Amino acid sequence: MQTIRYRSHPLRLHAGRDALANLGAEAARLGARRGFVVCGQSIANKTDLLDRVRAELGDRYAGVYGGVLTSSPLASVEAGVAAARDADADLIVAVGGGSAVVTARAVVILLAESGTAHELCTKYPSDGPPISPRLMAPKIPNIVVATTPTTAMTRAGTAIVDLERQHRLELFDPKTRPTAVIWDADAMMTAPPDLAMSAAASAFSGVATGLAVESVNPIAEGDLRQSIRLLRDNMLRLRSEPADPDVRMNLAAASFLANRAGDAESRGAGGGFGVVAAVAHTIDTRYPACSHGAAYAIATAPGLRYNASHTSEGQARLAEALGAADSSLSAPDNAARAADAIASFYESVGMPVRLSNVGIPEGDLPRIAQDAQEEFGIRRNARPVTGPEDLMPLLREIY
């Protein structure tokens, strides 16, 4: 019998046409008086979305930081913290995709905590498990107005990038989960199709590997199966129907379900696919030309193959969910079909599946293997990763 722990948190979700009209009421419900917007330059200067947000907040609008950058570099986050502090913000409104959402959460943390990002982030001692400092200071609330189907929207983890080291700084605080998420149809349409596809490609990887663990509990499995169905159907439609807002909404729902599945944790599970996230995070951090979604598209199928000896039953389940299984075959054979189906699907929606596709030099593989050791998930991989040398066969396959 499985032991299950399900962790939920208070959240109000508004989706549909003119869903943004709920923003003012959500700010009022929180008692906020100084709502501060965090977004990127495209949202601030090339769309009417910021004007709509400002109008909905009304007298509660306290200003905007429009300097969000891709992957949330530390310097841009620190500039956002300074701007929010000057505005005396008591509410942060993230407007945009994953980088805006992550930057906003980092701003919330650094406004409240006394340490620097380097002091507050997860540490990786060579002789023990990762150590994540407990971030106990009370946090001001945040609301997310999403423009892409990013899985960042309801998470408790926040990863920003130290460009000097070309390394992620991971901060964890459940108090930074949003109190409300808004999927406004017109807001969703402000994102270019390729940006929406990148976010969906990342979600697809998480859902696929979530289904492929050896022991998935029935609460999570239901969400994962619905999520992968929505992702497969609507990622294909995004290429053929880029102007259909229903496609964007369905992809956002899939990402939401993926996150909710992550809140249903099975104790004693057979192990996860941290190797996929570790490699993907490493390459999209070190190589800005490789998008977040492209990094996951490259890493997922090889990561499945890498773990096949330890997760064949789970990967056979994934093959069945993808419609790629053959009941006459063994679990290892169906596991191989799952990995092949994942790679083929990514290619069908125009995503790269090799490091060479995004211009990464073959000589950089040892550095990628080394950097991946400082990723939280690598310690929770189903097949143990004892050091950089263990990843070299996988990286050569990816290349």
Backbone hydrogen bonds in HBPLUS format (Angstrom, degrees):
<---DONOR---> <-ACCEPTOR-->    atom                        ^
c    i                          cat <-CA-CA->   ^        H-A-AA   ^      H-
h    n   atom  resd res      DA  || num        DHA   H-A  angle D-A-AA Bond
n    s   type  num  typ     dist DA aas  dist angle  dist       angle   num
A0267-ARG N   A0003-THR O   2.89 MM 264  5.42 161.8  1.92 161.5 165.6     1
A0005-ARG N   A0265-GLU O   2.91 MM 260  5.24 166.5  1.93 158.6 162.8     2
A0265-GLU N   A0005-ARG O   2.76 MM 260  5.24 150.1  1.85 168.6 158.7     3
A0007-ARG N   A0263-ASP O   2.86 MM 256  5.15 165.0  1.89 142.5 146.1     4
A0012-ARG N   A0179-THR O   3.09 MM 167  6.43 147.5  2.20 132.6 141.8     5
A0181-VAL N   A0012-ARG O   2.91 MM 169  6.39 152.3  1.99 155.8 163.2     6
A0014-HIS N   A0181-VAL O   2.97 MM 167  6.41 160.3  2.01 160.3 166.7     7
A0183-TRP N   A0014-HIS O   2.76 MM 169  6.15 165.4  1.78 161.2 166.4     8
A0016-GLY N   A0183-TRP O   2.99 MM 167  6.42 147.3  2.10 174.6 173.9     9
A0019-ALA N   A0016-GLY O   3.32 MM   3  5.30 145.0  2.45 126.2 118.3    10
A0185-ALA N   A0016-GLY O   3.14 MM 169  5.53 157.3  2.19 124.6 126.8    11
A0021-ALA N   A0018-ASP O   3.09 MM   3  5.73 163.7  2.12 115.6 120.5    12
A0022-ASN N   A0019-ALA O   3.08 MM   3  5.95 170.0  2.09 124.5 126.9    13
A0023-LEU N   A0020-LEU O   2.97 MM   3  5.54 171.2  1.98 123.5 126.0    14
A0026-GLU N   A0022-ASN O   3.06 MM   4  6.29 153.8  2.13 151.6 159.2    15
A0027-ALA N   A0023-LEU O   2.97 MM   4  6.27 158.6  2.01 155.3 160.9    16
A0028-ALA N   A0024-GLY O   2.94 MM   4  6.18 156.5  2.00 147.4 154.2    17
A0029-ARG N   A0025-ALA O   2.87 MM   4  6.05 154.4  1.94 145.1 152.2    18
A0030-LEU N   A0026-GLU O   3.22 MM   4  6.45 142.3  2.37 140.6 149.1    19
A0032-ALA N   A0027-ALA O   3.11 MM   5  5.49 155.2  2.17 163.8 157.1    20
A0031-GLY N   A0028-ALA O   2.88 MM   3  4.94 149.4  1.97 103.0 113.2    21
A0090-ASP N   A0034-ARG O   3.00 MM  56  5.29 160.4  2.04 132.0 137.9    22
A0035-GLY N   A0060-ARG O   2.60 MM  25  5.50 158.4  1.64 164.8 172.0    23
A0062-ALA N   A0035-GLY O   2.77 MM  27  5.25 164.9  1.79 148.1 143.0    24
A0036-PHE N   A0091-LEU O   2.79 MM  55  6.06 172.5  1.80 157.9 158.2    25
A0093-VAL N   A0036-PHE O   2.81 MM  57  5.97 160.5  1.85 148.2 150.8    26
A0037-VAL N   A0063-GLY O   3.02 MM  26  6.32 171.1  2.03 149.9 148.8    27
A0065-TYR N   A0037-VAL O   2.81 MM  28  6.18 157.6  1.86 160.0 166.6    28
A0038-VAL N   A0093-VAL O   2.91 MM  55  6.08 160.6  1.95 149.2 149.7    29
A0095-VAL N   A0038-VAL O   2.97 MM  57  6.15 167.3  1.99 163.7 162.9    30
A0039-CYS N   A0065-TYR O   2.99 MM  26  6.35 165.9  2.01 162.4 164.0    31
A0068-VAL N   A0039-CYS O   3.18 MM  29  5.59 164.3  2.20 137.0 132.8    32
A0044-ALA N   A0040-GLY O   3.06 MM   4  6.29 163.1  2.09 150.5 155.8    33
A0045-ASN N   A0041-GLN O   2.79 MM   4  5.74 154.3  1.85 150.6 156.2    34
A0046-LYS N   A0042-SER O   2.80 MM   4  5.00 151.1  1.88 136.3 142.5    35
A0052-ARG N   A0048-ASP O   3.06 MM   4  6.39 150.3  2.15 148.0 156.7    36
A0053-VAL N   A0049-LEU O   2.91 MM   4  6.22 158.6  1.96 153.7 159.3    37
A0054-ARG N   A0050-LEU O   2.87 MM   4  6.05 164.1  1.89 151.9 156.5    38
A0055-ALA N   A0051-ASP O   2.98 MM   4  6.14 156.1  2.04 143.3 149.6    39
A0056-GLU N   A0052-ARG O   2.99 MM   4  6.23 154.7  2.05 147.6 154.2    40
A0057-LEU N   A0053-VAL O   2.99 MM   4  6.22 153.4  2.06 153.0 159.7    41
A0058-GLY N   A0054-ARG O   3.00 MM   4  6.12 145.7  2.12 144.1 153.5    42
A0060-ARG N   A0057-LEU O   3.02 MM   3  5.18 155.9  2.08 131.5 128.1    43
A0061-TYR N   A0058-GLY O   3.10 MM   3  5.73 169.7  2.12 121.5 124.1    44
A0072-SER N   A0069-LEU O   3.01 MM   3  5.45 156.5  2.07 138.7 137.9    45
A0161-VAL N   A0072-SER O   3.09 MM  89  6.08 160.8  2.13 128.8 133.7    46
A0077-VAL N   A0073-PRO O   3.10 MM   4  6.41 153.2  2.18 152.3 160.6    47
A0074-LEU N   A0161-VAL O   2.78 MM  87  5.59 152.7  1.86 158.6 152.0    48
A0078-GLU N   A0074-LEU O   2.87 MM   4  6.13 164.1  1.89 159.7 163.4    49
A0079-ALA N   A0075-ALA O   3.02 MM   4  6.25 147.9  2.13 141.7 150.2    50
A0080-GLY N   A0076-SER O   3.08 MM   4  6.30 148.6  2.18 138.6 146.7    51
A0080-GLY N   A0077-VAL O   3.02 MM   3  5.01 116.0  2.44  94.8 110.7    52
A0081-VAL N   A0077-VAL O   2.90 MM   4  6.28 148.8  2.00 150.3 159.7    53
A0082-ALA N   A0078-GLU O   3.07 MM   4  6.32 162.4  2.11 147.0 150.6    54
A0083-ALA N   A0079-ALA O   3.03 MM   4  6.27 157.2  2.09 145.6 151.8    55
A0084-ALA N   A0080-GLY O   2.90 MM   4  6.07 160.7  1.94 150.1 155.2    56
A0085-ARG N   A0081-VAL O   2.88 MM   4  6.06 155.5  1.94 150.8 157.8    57
A0086-ASP N   A0082-ALA O   2.97 MM   4  6.16 159.3  2.01 146.3 151.9    58
A0087-ALA N   A0083-ALA O   3.05 MM   4  6.25 140.9  2.21 139.4 149.9    59
A0089-ALA N   A0084-ALA O   3.18 MM   5  5.53 173.9  2.18 158.7 159.9    60
A0088-ASP N   A0085-ARG O   3.01 MM   3  5.04 157.8  2.06 104.4 111.4    61
A0092-ILE N   A0141-PRO O   3.10 MM  49  6.51 163.5  2.13 149.7 154.6    62
A0143-ILE N   A0092-ILE O   2.92 MM  51  6.44 148.6  2.02 153.3 163.4    63
A0094-ALA N   A0143-ILE O   2.82 MM  49  6.18 150.2  1.91 167.0 172.0    64
A0145-VAL N   A0094-ALA O   2.72 MM  51  5.96 170.4  1.73 173.0 176.5    65
A0096-GLY N   A0145-VAL O   3.04 MM  49  6.48 157.4  2.09 158.1 164.3    66
A0147-THR N   A0096-GLY O   2.96 MM  51  4.81 144.4  2.09 116.3 116.7    67
A0101-VAL N   A0097-GLY O   3.07 MM   4  6.33 162.6  2.10 157.3 162.8    68
A0102-VAL N   A0098-GLY O   2.89 MM   4  6.03 165.9  1.91 154.6 158.2    69
A0103-THR N   A0099-SER O   2.89 MM   4  5.90 161.0  1.93 142.2 148.4    70
A0104-ALA N   A0100-ALA O   2.93 MM   4  6.01 159.3  1.97 144.5 150.4    71
A0105-ARG N   A0101-VAL O   3.08 MM   4  6.35 156.8  2.14 144.9 150.6    72
A0106-ALA N   A0102-VAL O   2.93 MM   4  6.19 160.2  1.97 153.2 158.8    73
A0107-VAL N   A0103-THR O   2.86 MM   4  6.12 152.4  1.94 149.9 157.9    74
A0108-VAL N   A0104-ALA O   2.99 MM   4  6.31 155.9  2.05 147.8 153.8    75
A0109-ILE N   A0105-ARG O   3.01 MM   4  6.34 156.5  2.07 149.4 155.2    76
A0110-LEU N   A0106-ALA O   2.91 MM   4  6.11 175.2  1.91 158.5 159.2    77
A0111-LEU N   A0107-VAL O   2.90 MM   4  5.93 141.4  2.05 147.4 156.6    78
A0112-ALA N   A0109-ILE O   3.04 MM   3  5.41 131.1  2.29 103.5 115.9    79
A0113-GLU N   A0109-ILE O   2.91 MM   4  6.04 166.5  1.93 165.0 169.0    80
A0119-GLU N   A0116-THR O   3.07 MM   3  5.11 121.8  2.42  95.7 110.4    81
A0120-LEU N   A0116-THR O   2.95 MM   4  6.16 143.6  2.08 149.6 160.3    82
A0121-CYS N   A0117-ALA O   3.06 MM   4  5.91 127.0  2.35 144.5 153.8    83
A0122-THR N   A0170-GLU O   2.81 MM  48  5.51 146.8  1.92 148.8 159.4    84
A0123-LYS N   A0131-ILE O   2.79 MM   8  5.13 162.9  1.82 145.4 148.2    85
A0131-ILE N   A0123-LYS O   2.91 MM   8  5.13 158.0  1.96 142.4 149.2    86
A0179-THR N   A0142-ASN O   2.98 MM  37  6.24 156.9  2.04 170.2 177.8    87
A0144-VAL N   A0180-ALA O   3.03 MM  36  6.41 165.7  2.05 154.1 156.8    88
A0182-ILE N   A0144-VAL O   2.77 MM  38  6.15 153.8  1.84 161.4 170.0    89
A0146-ALA N   A0182-ILE O   3.09 MM  36  6.25 141.6  2.24 156.4 167.1    90
A0153-MET N   A0150-THR O   3.49 MM   3  6.02 172.8  2.49 111.2 113.3    91
A0155-ARG N   A0152-ALA O   3.48 MM   3  5.57 177.3  2.48 112.9 113.7    92
A0173-ASP N   A0156-ALA O   3.10 MM  17  5.43 177.1  2.10 147.4 147.2    93
A0158-THR N   A0171-LEU O   2.71 MM  13  5.00 156.1  1.77 161.3 162.2    94
A0171-LEU N   A0158-THR O   2.70 MM  13  5.00 170.6  1.71 156.3 159.7    95
A0160-ILE N   A0169-LEU O   3.01 MM   9  5.27 156.8  2.07 149.0 147.4    96
A0169-LEU N   A0160-ILE O   2.65 MM   9  5.27 164.1  1.67 158.8 163.0    97
A0162-ASP N   A0167-HIS O   2.78 MM   5  5.35 170.6  1.79 169.6 166.3    98
A0166-GLN N   A0162-ASP O   2.73 MM   4  5.58 122.6  2.05 140.0 157.8    99
A0167-HIS N   A0162-ASP O   3.12 MM   5  5.35 154.6  2.19 138.1 143.6   100
A0176-THR N   A0173-ASP O   3.02 MM   3  5.82 166.9  2.04 125.8 128.7   101
A0177-ARG N   A0174-PRO O   3.22 MM   3  5.75 166.3  2.24 117.3 118.2   102
A0188-MET N   A0184-ASP O   2.84 MM   4  6.08 160.1  1.88 162.4 167.9   103
A0189-MET N   A0185-ALA O   3.20 MM   4  6.45 141.2  2.36 140.0 149.8   104
A0190-THR N   A0187-ALA O   3.08 MM   3  5.46 161.4  2.12 110.4 116.3   105
A0195-LEU N   A0192-PRO O   3.00 MM   3  5.38 126.9  2.30 109.3 122.7   106
A0196-ALA N   A0192-PRO O   3.13 MM   4  6.51 160.1  2.17 156.9 162.9   107
A0197-MET N   A0193-PRO O   2.83 MM   4  6.03 153.3  1.90 148.4 156.5   108
A0198-SER N   A0194-ASP O   2.97 MM   4  6.15 151.6  2.05 140.1 147.0   109
A0199-ALA N   A0195-LEU O   3.17 MM   4  6.46 161.3  2.21 148.7 152.4   110
A0200-ALA N   A0196-ALA O   3.00 MM   4  6.24 159.2  2.04 147.7 153.9   111
A0201-ALA N   A0197-MET O   2.78 MM   4  5.96 152.1  1.86 150.8 158.7   112
A0202-SER N   A0198-SER O   3.17 MM   4  6.42 150.9  2.26 145.5 151.7   113
A0203-ALA N   A0199-ALA O   3.15 MM   4  6.46 159.5  2.19 146.1 151.4   114
A0204-PHE N   A0200-ALA O   2.84 MM   4  6.08 156.4  1.90 151.1 157.8   115
A0205-SER N   A0201-ALA O   3.25 MM   4  6.47 151.5  2.34 140.9 146.5   116
A0206-GLY N   A0202-SER O   3.27 MM   4  6.63 161.6  2.30 150.1 154.1   117
A0207-VAL N   A0203-ALA O   2.96 MM   4  6.23 157.1  2.01 156.7 163.2   118
A0208-ALA N   A0204-PHE O   2.93 MM   4  6.05 164.9  1.95 149.7 154.3   119
A0209-THR N   A0205-SER O   2.97 MM   4  6.15 172.6  1.98 156.9 158.7   120
A0210-GLY N   A0206-GLY O   2.93 MM   4  5.91 139.6  2.09 132.4 144.1   121
A0211-LEU N   A0207-VAL O   3.00 MM   4  6.26 148.0  2.11 149.0 155.7   122
A0212-ALA N   A0208-ALA O   3.14 MM   4  6.31 129.9  2.41 135.4 149.2   123
A0221-GLU N   A0217-ASN O   2.92 MM   4  6.06 164.5  1.95 160.0 165.1   124
A0222-GLY N   A0218-PRO O   3.39 MM   4  6.25 158.1  2.44 132.3 135.7   125
A0224-LEU N   A0220-ALA O   2.91 MM   4  6.13 162.8  1.94 158.8 164.5   126
A0225-ARG N   A0221-GLU O   2.90 MM   4  6.03 162.8  1.93 153.4 157.0   127
A0226-GLN N   A0222-GLY O   3.19 MM   4  6.38 163.1  2.22 147.1 151.5   128
A0227-SER N   A0223-ASP O   2.87 MM   4  5.98 154.5  1.94 146.3 154.5   129
A0228-ILE N   A0224-LEU O   2.89 MM   4  6.08 164.3  1.91 152.9 155.8   130
A0229-ARG N   A0225-ARG O   3.19 MM   4  6.30 151.1  2.28 139.5 147.0   131
A0230-LEU N   A0226-GLN O   3.03 MM   4  6.27 164.1  2.05 150.8 154.6   132
A0231-LEU N   A0227-SER O   2.88 MM   4  6.09 159.7  1.92 153.5 159.7   133
A0232-ARG N   A0228-ILE O   2.97 MM   4  6.02 169.5  1.98 145.1 148.2   134
A0233-ASP N   A0229-ARG O   3.11 MM   4  6.22 172.7  2.12 152.6 154.9   135
A0234-ASN N   A0230-LEU O   2.98 MM   4  5.90 162.4  2.01 145.3 151.0   136
A0235-MET N   A0231-LEU O   2.83 MM   4  5.60 151.8  1.91 149.8 154.4   137
A0237-ARG N   A0233-ASP O   3.19 MM   4  6.40 150.6  2.28 133.2 141.8   138
A0238-LEU N   A0234-ASN O   2.83 MM   4  5.85 138.8  2.00 133.3 143.6   139
A0239-ARG N   A0236-LEU O   3.25 MM   3  5.60 135.6  2.46 102.7 112.9   140
A0241-GLU N   A0237-ARG O   2.48 MM   4  5.32 152.8  1.55 160.5 166.2   141
A0244-ASP N   A0241-GLU O   3.17 MM   3  5.67 166.1  2.19 124.0 124.1   142
A0247-VAL N   A0244-ASP O   3.15 MM   3  5.68 137.8  2.34 111.6 120.9   143
A0249-MET N   A0245-PRO O   3.01 MM   4  6.32 159.8  2.05 153.7 159.4   144
A0250-ASN N   A0246-ASP O   2.91 MM   4  6.09 159.7  1.95 150.0 155.1   145
A0251-LEU N   A0247-VAL O   3.03 MM   4  6.27 154.5  2.10 147.8 154.6   146
A0252-ALA N   A0248-ARG O   2.93 MM   4  6.19 152.8  2.01 146.6 154.3   147
A0253-ALA N   A0249-MET O   2.91 MM   4  6.19 154.4  1.98 148.3 155.3   148
A0254-ALA N   A0250-ASN O   2.99 MM   4  6.25 149.5  2.08 141.2 149.5   149
A0255-SER N   A0251-LEU O   3.04 MM   4  6.36 154.8  2.11 147.5 153.3   150
A0256-PHE N   A0252-ALA O   2.96 MM   4  6.21 156.4  2.02 148.6 155.4   151
A0257-LEU N   A0253-ALA O   2.94 MM   4  6.19 159.6  1.98 150.6 155.5   152
A0258-ALA N   A0254-ALA O   2.96 MM   4  6.20 149.3  2.06 142.8 151.6   153
A0259-ASN N   A0255-SER O   3.04 MM   4  6.35 156.8  2.09 149.1 154.0   154
A0260-ARG N   A0256-PHE O   2.96 MM   4  6.24 157.6  2.01 148.6 155.4   155
A0261-ALA N   A0257-LEU O   2.89 MM   4  6.10 151.9  1.97 147.8 154.7   156
A0262-GLY N   A0258-ALA O   3.22 MM   4  6.52 143.1  2.36 137.4 146.8   157
A0262-GLY N   A0259-ASN O   2.99 MM   3  5.04 121.4  2.34  94.8 110.1   158
A0263-ASP N   A0260-ARG O   3.04 MM   3  5.17 142.9  2.18  99.6 110.5   159
A0264-ALA N   A0261-ALA O   3.08 MM   3  5.38 155.7  2.14 107.1 114.7   160
A0272-GLY N   A0380-ARG O   3.15 MM 108  6.00 156.0  2.21 167.8 165.3   161
A0382-ALA N   A0272-GLY O   2.78 MM 110  5.09 150.5  1.87 154.1 144.1   162
A0276-VAL N   A0273-PHE O   3.04 MM   3  5.73 141.9  2.19 116.8 124.7   163
A0278-ALA N   A0274-GLY O   2.85 MM   4  5.96 162.5  1.88 154.4 160.2   164
A0279-VAL N   A0275-VAL O   3.09 MM   4  6.10 165.2  2.11 142.3 145.8   165
A0280-ALA N   A0276-VAL O   2.94 MM   4  6.05 166.7  1.96 152.7 157.2   166
A0281-HIS N   A0277-ALA O   2.80 MM   4  5.80 168.6  1.81 151.5 155.2   167
A0282-THR N   A0278-ALA O   3.08 MM   4  6.10 154.3  2.15 138.6 146.0   168
A0283-ILE N   A0279-VAL O   3.04 MM   4  6.28 163.4  2.07 154.5 157.5   169
A0284-ASP N   A0280-ALA O   3.00 MM   4  6.18 161.4  2.04 154.8 160.0   170
A0285-THR N   A0281-HIS O   3.04 MM   4  5.96 136.9  2.23 138.7 148.8   171
A0286-ARG N   A0282-THR O   3.04 MM   4  6.12 161.8  2.08 145.9 150.9   172
A0287-TYR N   A0283-ILE O   2.98 MM   4  5.70 143.5  2.12 135.8 144.5   173
A0290-CYS N   A0287-TYR O   2.89 MM   3  5.66 164.1  1.91 127.5 132.8   174
A0295-ALA N   A0291-SER O   2.94 MM   4  6.18 157.1  1.99 152.5 158.1   175
A0296-TYR N   A0292-HIS O   3.22 MM   4  6.57 155.3  2.29 146.9 152.6   176
A0297-ALA N   A0293-GLY O   2.90 MM   4  6.15 153.9  1.97 148.2 156.3   177
A0298-ILE N   A0294-ALA O   2.95 MM   4  6.15 149.0  2.05 148.7 156.2   178
A0299-ALA N   A0295-ALA O   3.09 MM   4  6.25 151.2  2.17 142.1 149.7   179
A0300-THR N   A0296-TYR O   3.02 MM   4  5.78 147.2  2.13 153.2 156.6   180
A0303-GLY N   A0299-ALA O   2.97 MM   4  5.91 146.0  2.08 143.1 153.5   181
A0304-LEU N   A0300-THR O   2.91 MM   4  6.24 150.8  1.99 155.8 164.3   182
A0305-ARG N   A0301-ALA O   3.06 MM   4  6.38 161.2  2.09 152.8 157.4   183
A0306-TYR N   A0302-PRO O   2.82 MM   4  6.03 151.4  1.90 146.4 155.0   184
A0307-ASN N   A0303-GLY O   3.13 MM   4  6.31 147.6  2.24 142.7 149.5   185
A0308-ALA N   A0305-ARG O   3.24 MM   3  4.98 159.5  2.28  98.9 105.0   186
A0310-HIS N   A0307-ASN O   2.91 MM   3  5.52 150.2  2.00 120.6 129.6   187
A0311-THR N   A0307-ASN O   3.06 MM   4  6.07 123.3  2.40 147.9 162.0   188
A0311-THR N   A0308-ALA O   3.34 MM   3  5.12 146.4  2.46  94.5 103.7   189
A0315-GLN N   A0311-THR O   2.90 MM   4  6.11 162.3  1.93 159.2 164.7   190
A0316-ALA N   A0312-SER O   2.89 MM   4  6.05 140.8  2.05 141.4 151.9   191
A0317-ARG N   A0313-GLU O   3.11 MM   4  6.44 144.5  2.24 140.1 149.2   192
A0317-ARG N   A0314-GLY O   3.04 MM   3  5.01 119.4  2.42  92.7 107.9   193
A0318-LEU N   A0314-GLY O   3.02 MM   4  6.44 149.5  2.11 144.4 152.9   194
A0319-ALA N   A0315-GLN O   2.93 MM   4  6.21 156.4  1.98 144.5 150.3   195
A0320-GLU N   A0316-ALA O   3.04 MM   4  6.33 152.4  2.12 143.9 150.6   196
A0321-ALA N   A0317-ARG O   3.00 MM   4  6.34 156.2  2.06 149.2 155.5   197
A0322-LEU N   A0318-LEU O   2.95 MM   4  6.20 141.8  2.09 148.7 159.7   198
A0324-ALA N   A0319-ALA O   2.76 MM   5  4.90 153.2  1.83 160.1 154.7   199
A0323-GLY N   A0320-GLU O   3.08 MM   3  5.06 154.9  2.14 101.4 109.2   200
A0329-LEU N   A0326-ASP O   2.91 MM   3  5.58 167.8  1.92 125.5 129.6   201
A0334-ASN N   A0330-SER O   2.97 MM   4  6.28 156.6  2.03 152.4 159.2   202
A0335-ALA N   A0331-ALA O   2.80 MM   4  6.01 145.9  1.92 150.3 160.8   203
A0336-ALA N   A0332-PRO O   3.11 MM   4  6.39 151.8  2.19 143.6 149.4   204
A0337-ARG N   A0333-ASP O   3.18 MM   4  6.52 146.4  2.30 138.0 147.1   205
A0338-ALA N   A0334-ASN O   2.97 MM   4  6.29 142.6  2.12 143.6 153.3   206
A0338-ALA N   A0335-ALA O   3.12 MM   3  5.07 122.4  2.47  92.7 107.2   207
A0339-ALA N   A0335-ALA O   3.20 MM   4  6.59 161.0  2.23 153.8 156.3   208
A0340-ASP N   A0336-ALA O   3.11 MM   4  6.32 162.8  2.14 147.9 152.8   209
A0341-ALA N   A0337-ARG O   2.90 MM   4  6.03 151.9  1.98 142.7 150.6   210
A0342-ILE N   A0338-ALA O   2.96 MM   4  6.24 152.8  2.03 151.7 158.8   211
A0343-ALA N   A0339-ALA O   3.09 MM   4  6.36 168.0  2.10 153.7 155.9   212
A0344-SER N   A0340-ASP O   2.98 MM   4  6.16 161.6  2.01 148.5 154.0   213
A0345-PHE N   A0341-ALA O   2.91 MM   4  6.04 153.6  1.98 143.6 150.9   214
A0346-TYR N   A0342-ILE O   3.05 MM   4  6.32 168.4  2.06 156.6 158.7   215
A0347-GLU N   A0343-ALA O   3.11 MM   4  6.34 162.1  2.14 147.9 152.9   216
A0348-SER N   A0344-SER O   2.92 MM   4  6.14 145.5  2.04 143.1 153.0   217
A0348-SER N   A0345-PHE O   2.99 MM   3  4.96 117.2  2.40  94.1 110.3   218
A0349-VAL N   A0345-PHE O   3.21 MM   4  6.57 132.7  2.44 147.7 158.9   219
A0349-VAL N   A0346-TYR O   3.22 MM   3  5.44 141.2  2.38 101.3 111.5   220
A0351-MET N   A0346-TYR O   2.95 MM   5  5.22 165.1  1.97 150.8 146.7   221
A0350-GLY N   A0347-GLU O   3.09 MM   3  5.05 161.7  2.12 105.9 109.1   222
A0357-ASN N   A0354-ARG O   3.02 MM   3  5.25 139.6  2.18 101.5 113.1   223
A0355-LEU N   A0398-ILE O   3.18 MM  43  6.00 148.1  2.28 116.2 125.7   224
A0358-VAL N   A0355-LEU O   3.07 MM   3  5.62 151.6  2.15 112.7 120.2   225
A0360-ILE N   A0355-LEU O   3.33 MM   5  5.60 168.8  2.34 143.0 139.8   226
A0359-GLY N   A0356-SER O   3.33 MM   3  5.09 168.1  2.34 102.3 103.3   227
A0364-ASP N   A0361-PRO O   3.06 MM   3  5.57 162.5  2.09 113.5 119.1   228
A0365-LEU N   A0362-GLU O   3.22 MM   3  5.79 171.3  2.23 119.9 121.9   229
A0367-ARG N   A0364-ASP O   3.09 MM   3  5.42 119.1  2.48 106.8 121.4   230
A0368-ILE N   A0364-ASP O   3.07 MM   4  6.37 156.6  2.13 157.0 164.4   231
A0369-ALA N   A0365-LEU O   2.97 MM   4  6.22 161.1  2.00 156.5 161.3   232
A0370-GLN N   A0366-PRO O   2.99 MM   4  6.22 151.3  2.08 144.0 151.5   233
A0371-ASP N   A0367-ARG O   2.90 MM   4  6.11 168.3  1.91 154.3 156.9   234
A0372-ALA N   A0368-ILE O   3.00 MM   4  6.12 152.8  2.08 148.8 155.7   235
A0373-GLN N   A0370-GLN O   3.13 MM   3  5.65 156.0  2.19 111.7 118.8   236
A0374-GLU N   A0371-ASP O   3.08 MM   3  5.85 161.7  2.11 122.1 126.7   237
A0378-ILE N   A0375-GLU O   3.14 MM   3  5.74 146.7  2.25 116.4 125.0   238
A0379-ARG N   A0376-PHE O   3.39 MM   3  6.24 155.9  2.45 120.1 124.1   239
A0380-ARG N   A0377-GLY O   2.88 MM   3  5.25 155.6  1.94 113.0 121.2   240
A0390-ASP N   A0387-GLY O   3.01 MM   3  5.72 147.3  2.12 120.0 128.1   241
A0391-LEU N   A0388-PRO O   2.99 MM   3  5.54 145.6  2.11 114.0 123.2   242
A0392-MET N   A0389-GLU O   3.39 MM   3  5.41 149.9  2.49  98.9 106.9   243
A0395-LEU N   A0391-LEU O   2.96 MM   4  6.21 163.0  1.99 159.9 165.4   244
A0396-ARG N   A0392-MET O   2.91 MM   4  6.07 154.0  1.98 151.5 158.3   245
A0397-GLU N   A0393-PRO O   3.04 MM   4  6.28 149.7  2.14 141.4 149.5   246
A0398-ILE N   A0394-LEU O   2.92 MM   4  6.26 155.8  1.97 149.4 156.4   247
A0399-TYR N   A0395-LEU O   2.90 MM   4  6.09 148.7  2.00 143.9 152.3   248
